[in-house]
Amino acid sequence: MNPALIRLLQLVSPALPVGAYTYSQGLEWAVESGRVNSEADALDWIGDCLQFGLLRFEAVYLAHMLTAWEQGDMARLAELDAEFIASRETAELRAETLQMGYSLARLLTDLGGFVAPTQAGFNQPSFPLAWSCAAAAWSIPPHDAIGGYLWGWAENQVMAAVKAIPLGQTAGQRMLLALGEMIAQHAAIAAKLPLDATTNFLPGLAIASCRHETQYTRLFRS
């Protein structure tokens, strides 16, 4: 078996200690408000976030970060990281990427074997920056890395929906089948897009994230 595949499975595993399972990215508020209250609603919400946000923006930045790590272009990485962090519309979304980026960077430092983000001068990296560092160092092909990154995000969102609505595990697997098809169809395209083609216009997500900041009771940190 290809060692790069094993490393990719490690990066997308729920066992990766970065706290991804503690975030819903506004989905919890959408459930609380009644906007999302069924399997179909959840699939629509997560699918729209994937299609109009992750695939058109985050995946593209990840692809360019992978290239910059491979080329050892620290100045370009700093630029990409700053732009990505600035794109987070709310305090919760910004805190999420910085917390997960810090946790992964610390883990990579402890694992050793390559230059981790903190060792390269990134003290508060975004999650895509830290994740792309590991993927590049472990020689994971870019299209596989991007597909795996998107899958990890989709799996966390589905599990948030399963807990918050709540839904059964079979419903969660049905949603993952549908989302997996979207990822397989579009991840390769996202990997080749220039940065000036990116867009993350998701006003509903931004509003949900803002409302979640003051939600009275909640399970998730975003």
C-alpha positions, 0 to 999 in steps of 0.5 A: 500500500502507498505510504502517502495514503496511510499518512492521508488517512492519519490526517483525516482521522477523527483521532487527529487531536485538533478538536475538529469535532467541537465545531459546527460552523454555525450549523448548531444555530441553524438547527436551533432556529429551525432552519435545519431540522431534518436529514434533507435540510442538513444535506442542503446546508452542508452541501451548499457550504461545500459547493459555494465555500469549501470548493470555491475558496478553502480548497483553492487556498489549500492547493496553493499552500501545498505548492508553496510548501513544496517550493519552500516559498515561506513568503508566499505561505505567509501571504496565503495564510494572512489572506485566509485568516482575514477571510474568516467572517466571524470571531468564532470562525477565526478562532476555530481555524487558529485553534486547530492550526495551533493544535496541529502545528504543535502535534507536528512539532512533537512528531518531528521528521520535518520542518513544522509550521512553528519551526518555519516562523508561523506561530499562529497558523491557520488550519489549512496552512498547518494541514498542508505542511503535513500533506506536503512533507508526507508527499501526499499528491495534491488532488488526494490531499484536497479530497481528503481535506474536504472529506474530513470537513464534511465528516465533521459537519455531518456528525455535528448534524447527527448530534444537534438535530438529532439524526440516526447514524444511517442518515449520517452515512447517506449524507456522506455518500452524497457529499462524497460524490460532490467532492469526487466530482469537483476537488480536482477542479478546485486544485487547479483554480487560480486565487483570483477565481475564488469566492466564499460568498455565504451570507447565511453561514456568516449570519448563523456563525454570528448568531451562534456566538450569543446562543444561550445553550450549545454543544459546539464551540462554533 
